[in-house]
């Protein structure tokens, strides 16, 4: 199955069943040798917002605005 996350801490699952040589469900498999049904699959850290300081106000009074740089970074 697909990874549950594209970054940081995802996992994959698969179905593991006990079968006989004909492909029929069986119950006499050794539980100690059962393969894992889930594994980690994270692909690095998640992106996050990086931002700078607020700039100067566009007006000395009234309804001015301030801006800052905001970027999404890995």
DSSP file (Angstrom, degrees, kcal/mol; ACC not computed):
  #  RESIDUE AA STRUCTURE BP1 BP2  ACC     N-H-->O    O-->H-N    N-H-->O    O-->H-N    TCO  KAPPA ALPHA  PHI   PSI    X-CA   Y-CA   Z-CA
    1    1 A X              0   0    0      0, 0.0     3,-0.1     0, 0.0    13,-0.0   0.000 360.0 360.0 360.0 161.4    0.0    0.0    0.0
    2    2 A X        -     0   0    0      1,-0.1    11,-0.3    10,-0.1     2,-0.1  -0.235 360.0 -90.5 -66.7 158.8    1.0    3.6   -0.4
    3    3 A X        -     0   0    0      1,-0.1     9,-0.2     9,-0.1    -1,-0.1  -0.459  29.8-132.7 -67.3 143.1    2.8    5.5    2.3
    4    4 A X  S    S+     0   0    0      7,-1.7     2,-0.3    -2,-0.1    -1,-0.1   0.584  88.4  30.4 -76.5  -8.9    0.4    7.2    4.7
    5    5 A X        -     0   0    0     36,-0.1     5,-0.1     6,-0.1    -1,-0.1  -0.996  64.0-142.1-147.9 147.4    2.4   10.5    4.5
    6    6 A X  S    S+     0   0    0     -2,-0.3     2,-0.3     1,-0.1     3,-0.1   0.516  91.4  12.7 -85.7  -4.6    4.6   12.2    2.0
    7    7 A X  S    S+     0   0    0      1,-0.2    38,-0.2    35,-0.1    -1,-0.1  -0.978 108.8  16.5-158.7 163.3    6.9   13.4    4.8
    8    8 A X  S    S-     0   0    0     36,-3.4    -1,-0.2    -2,-0.3    -2,-0.1   0.843 116.7  -1.7  37.3  94.4    7.7   12.8    8.5
    9    9 A X  S    S+     0   0    0      1,-0.2    -1,-0.2    -3,-0.1    -3,-0.1   0.714  80.5 151.4  85.0  24.0    6.4    9.7   10.1
   10   10 A X        -     0   0    0     -5,-0.1    31,-1.8    -7,-0.0    32,-0.5  -0.297  24.0-158.1 -79.2 170.9    4.4    7.8    7.5
   11   11 A X  E     -A   40   0A   0     29,-0.3    -7,-1.7    30,-0.2     2,-0.4  -0.985   9.8-141.4-146.9 158.2    3.9    4.1    7.4
   12   12 A X  E     -A   39   0A   0     27,-2.8    27,-2.2    -2,-0.3     2,-0.3  -0.920  15.7-159.8-117.3 145.8    2.9    1.4    5.0
   13   13 A X  E     -A   38   0A   0     -2,-0.4     2,-0.3   -11,-0.3    25,-0.2  -0.892   8.7-179.3-121.3 154.7    0.7   -1.6    5.7
   14   14 A X        -     0   0    0     23,-2.2     2,-0.5    -2,-0.3    -2,-0.0  -0.973  31.1-109.2-145.5 159.9    0.3   -5.0    4.0
   15   15 A X        -     0   0    0     -2,-0.3     2,-0.5     2,-0.0    23,-0.0  -0.788  28.7-170.3 -93.1 130.0   -1.8   -8.1    4.6
   16   16 A X        +     0   0    0     -2,-0.5     2,-0.3    19,-0.1    21,-0.1  -0.978  12.7 171.8-121.1 117.6    0.0  -11.2    5.8
   17   17 A X        -     0   0    0     -2,-0.5     2,-0.5     8,-0.0    -2,-0.0  -0.912  33.9-118.2-126.9 153.4   -2.0  -14.4    5.9
   18   18 A X        +     0   0    0     -2,-0.3     8,-2.5     8,-0.3     2,-0.3  -0.797  41.7 170.1 -90.1 123.3   -1.2  -18.0    6.6
   19   19 A X  B     -B   25   0B   0     -2,-0.5     6,-0.2     6,-0.3     2,-0.1  -0.943  28.9-125.8-132.9 154.7   -1.9  -20.3    3.5
   20   20 A X    >   -     0   0    0      4,-2.7     3,-2.1    -2,-0.3     6,-0.1  -0.279  49.1 -84.0 -85.8-177.7   -1.2  -23.9    2.5
   21   21 A X  T 3  S+     0   0    0      1,-0.3    -1,-0.1     2,-0.1    -2,-0.0   0.659 129.9  55.1 -65.7 -15.0    0.6  -24.8   -0.7
   22   22 A X  T 3  S-     0   0    0      2,-0.1    -1,-0.3     3,-0.0     3,-0.1   0.399 120.5-105.5 -96.1   1.3   -2.7  -24.6   -2.6
   23   23 A X  S <  S+     0   0    0     -3,-2.1     2,-0.3     1,-0.3    -2,-0.1   0.589  75.4 137.1  87.0  10.5   -3.4  -21.0   -1.5
   24   24 A X        -     0   0    0      1,-0.1    -4,-2.7     0, 0.0    -1,-0.3  -0.649  64.9 -92.5 -90.9 149.7   -6.1  -21.9    1.0
   25   25 A X  B     -B   19   0B   0     -2,-0.3    -6,-0.3    -6,-0.2     2,-0.3  -0.345  50.3-178.1 -60.3 132.1   -6.3  -20.3    4.4
   26   26 A X        -     0   0    0     -8,-2.5    -8,-0.3    -2,-0.1     3,-0.1  -0.822  26.9-155.6-128.0 168.4   -4.4  -22.4    7.0
   27   27 A X  S    S+     0   0    0     -2,-0.3    -8,-0.0     1,-0.1    -2,-0.0   0.287  74.5  83.1-128.0   9.0   -3.8  -22.0   10.8
   28   28 A X        +     0   0    0      2,-0.1     2,-0.1     3,-0.0    -1,-0.1   0.157  56.6 127.8-105.6  20.4   -0.6  -23.9   11.4
   29   29 A X  S    S-     0   0    0      1,-0.1     2,-0.7    -3,-0.1     5,-0.1  -0.452  70.3-105.0 -72.1 149.7    1.9  -21.2   10.5
   30   30 A X    >   -     0   0    0      1,-0.2     3,-1.4    -2,-0.1     4,-0.2  -0.670  25.0-153.5 -76.5 113.5    4.6  -20.4   13.1
   31   31 A X  G >  S+     0   0    0     -2,-0.7     3,-1.3     1,-0.3    -1,-0.2   0.798  91.0  63.4 -58.9 -30.3    3.6  -17.0   14.6
   32   32 A X  G 3  S+     0   0    0      1,-0.3    -1,-0.3    -3,-0.0    -2,-0.0   0.763 103.8  47.0 -68.6 -23.8    7.3  -16.3   15.4
   33   33 A X  G <  S+     0   0    0     -3,-1.4    -1,-0.3     2,-0.0     2,-0.2   0.302  80.2 130.6-100.1   9.5    8.2  -16.2   11.7
   34   34 A X    <   -     0   0    0     -3,-1.3     3,-0.1    -4,-0.2    -3,-0.0  -0.456  60.3-121.0 -65.7 127.3    5.3  -14.0   10.6
   35   35 A X        -     0   0    0     -2,-0.2    -1,-0.1     1,-0.1   -19,-0.1  -0.267  37.5 -86.9 -65.6 156.3    6.6  -11.1    8.4
   36   36 A X        -     0   0    0      1,-0.1    -1,-0.1   -23,-0.0     3,-0.1  -0.324  28.9-159.1 -63.5 144.0    5.9   -7.6    9.6
   37   37 A X  S    S+     0   0    0      1,-0.2   -23,-2.2    -3,-0.1     2,-0.3   0.544  75.9  38.1 -99.1 -11.6    2.5   -6.1    8.5
   38   38 A X  E     +A   13   0A   0    -25,-0.2     2,-0.3   -27,-0.0   -25,-0.2  -0.998  62.3 176.7-141.7 143.4    3.6   -2.5    8.9
   39   39 A X  E     -A   12   0A   0    -27,-2.2   -27,-2.8    -2,-0.3     2,-0.2  -0.988  34.1-102.9-144.4 156.0    6.8   -0.5    8.3
   40   40 A X  E     +A   11   0A   0     -2,-0.3   -29,-0.3   -29,-0.2   -37,-0.0  -0.478  35.6 168.5 -74.0 145.1    8.0    3.1    8.5
   41   41 A X        +     0   0    0    -31,-1.8   -30,-0.2    -2,-0.2    -1,-0.1   0.081  12.5 155.6-147.1  28.6    8.2    5.0    5.2
   42   42 A X        -     0   0    0    -32,-0.5     3,-0.1     1,-0.1   -35,-0.1  -0.287  31.0-152.5 -62.9 147.0    8.8    8.6    6.0
   43   43 A X        -     0   0    0      1,-0.4    -1,-0.1   -38,-0.1     2,-0.1  -0.384  53.4 -68.7-119.2  53.8   10.5   10.6    3.2
   44   44 A X  S    S-     0   0    0    -37,-0.1   -36,-3.4    -2,-0.1    -1,-0.4  -0.238  80.6 -29.5  92.4 179.0   12.2   13.4    5.1
   45   45 A X        -     0   0    0    -38,-0.2     2,-0.1    29,-0.1     3,-0.1  -0.313  64.9-108.8 -71.8 153.1   11.0   16.4    7.0
   46   46 A X        -     0   0    0      1,-0.1    -1,-0.1   -39,-0.1    27,-0.1  -0.484  38.9-100.8 -75.5 149.7    7.7   18.2    6.1
   47   47 A X        -     0   0    0     -2,-0.1     2,-0.3    25,-0.1    27,-0.3  -0.295  44.6-168.5 -62.6 156.7    7.9   21.6    4.5
   48   48 A X  E     -C   73   0C   0     25,-3.0    25,-2.9    -3,-0.1     2,-0.3  -0.977  26.1 -92.9-146.6 161.6    7.3   24.5    6.9
   49   49 A X  E     -C   72   0C   0     -2,-0.3     2,-0.4    23,-0.2    23,-0.2  -0.578  34.4-170.8 -77.4 131.3    6.7   28.3    6.7
   50   50 A X  E     +C   71   0C   0     21,-3.2    21,-2.9    -2,-0.3     2,-0.3  -0.966  11.9 179.0-117.7 140.0    9.7   30.5    7.0
   51   51 A X  E     -C   70   0C   0     -2,-0.4    19,-0.2    19,-0.2     2,-0.1  -0.988  18.4-138.8-146.7 151.6    9.1   34.3    7.4
   52   52 A X        -     0   0    0     17,-2.3     2,-0.1    -2,-0.3     3,-0.1  -0.215  41.9 -71.1 -95.5-172.7   11.0   37.5    7.8
   53   53 A X        -     0   0    0      1,-0.1    16,-0.3    -2,-0.1    -1,-0.2  -0.430  57.5 -92.1 -77.9 155.4   10.5   40.6    9.9
   54   54 A X        -     0   0    0     14,-0.1    14,-0.2    -2,-0.1    -1,-0.1  -0.444  43.8-133.7 -65.6 140.0    7.7   43.0    9.3
   55   55 A X        -     0   0    0     12,-2.9    -1,-0.1     1,-0.2     3,-0.1  -0.105  38.5 -63.0 -82.3-174.2    8.7   45.9    7.0
   56   56 A X        -     0   0    0      1,-0.1    11,-0.4    10,-0.1    -1,-0.2  -0.334  58.4-100.3 -68.7 152.8    8.0   49.6    7.5
   57   57 A X        -     0   0    0      9,-0.1     9,-0.2     1,-0.1    -1,-0.1  -0.507  23.0-133.7 -72.2 144.0    4.4   50.9    7.5
   58   58 A X  S    S+     0   0    0      7,-1.6     2,-0.3    -2,-0.2    -1,-0.1   0.634  89.0  37.5 -76.6 -12.4    3.3   52.4    4.2
   59   59 A X  S    S-     0   0    0      6,-0.1     5,-0.2     3,-0.1     3,-0.1  -0.986  71.4-136.1-137.3 148.2    1.8   55.4    6.0
   60   60 A X  S    S+     0   0    0     -2,-0.3     2,-0.3     1,-0.1    -1,-0.1   0.697  92.8   1.6 -75.4 -17.3    2.8   57.5    9.1
   61   61 A X  S    S+     0   0    0     -3,-0.0     2,-0.1     2,-0.0    -1,-0.1  -0.964 108.0  32.9-157.7 169.1   -0.8   57.4   10.3
   62   62 A X  S    S-     0   0    0     -2,-0.3     2,-1.6     1,-0.1    -3,-0.1  -0.450 111.5 -12.2  78.5-152.7   -4.2   56.0    9.3
   63   63 A X  S    S+     0   0    0     -2,-0.1    -1,-0.1    -5,-0.1     2,-0.1  -0.506  80.6 153.2 -91.6  71.0   -4.7   52.7    7.5
   64   64 A X        -     0   0    0     -2,-1.6     2,-0.3    -5,-0.2    -7,-0.1  -0.346  32.0-134.2 -85.4 174.8   -1.2   51.7    6.4
   65   65 A X        -     0   0    0     -2,-0.1    -7,-1.6    -9,-0.1     2,-0.4  -0.951   7.5-154.8-131.0 153.5    0.1   48.2    5.8
   66   66 A X        -     0   0    0     -2,-0.3     2,-0.3    -9,-0.2    -9,-0.1  -0.963  15.2-164.5-121.9 143.7    3.2   46.3    6.7
   67   67 A X        -     0   0    0    -11,-0.4   -12,-2.9    -2,-0.4     2,-0.3  -0.864   8.1-175.5-125.8 161.4    4.5   43.4    4.7
   68   68 A X        -     0   0    0     -2,-0.3     2,-0.4   -14,-0.2   -14,-0.1  -0.976  34.9 -98.5-148.8 157.9    7.0   40.6    5.3
   69   69 A X        -     0   0    0    -16,-0.3   -17,-2.3    -2,-0.3     2,-0.4  -0.657  38.3-178.1 -80.4 129.0    8.4   37.7    3.2
   70   70 A X  E     +C   51   0C   0     -2,-0.4     2,-0.3   -19,-0.2   -19,-0.2  -0.990   6.8 169.6-130.2 122.8    6.7   34.4    3.8
   71   71 A X  E     -C   50   0C   0    -21,-2.9   -21,-3.2    -2,-0.4     2,-0.6  -0.962  34.1-125.7-133.8 150.8    8.0   31.2    1.9
   72   72 A X  E     -C   49   0C   0     -2,-0.3     2,-0.3   -23,-0.2   -23,-0.2  -0.856  39.5-179.2 -93.5 121.7    7.3   27.5    2.2
   73   73 A X  E      C   48   0C   0    -25,-2.9   -25,-3.0    -2,-0.6    -2,-0.0  -0.914 360.0 360.0-126.4 149.0   10.6   25.7    2.6
   74   74 A X              0   0    0     -2,-0.3   -29,-0.1   -27,-0.3    -1,-0.1   0.423 360.0 360.0 -81.2 360.0   11.7   22.1    3.0
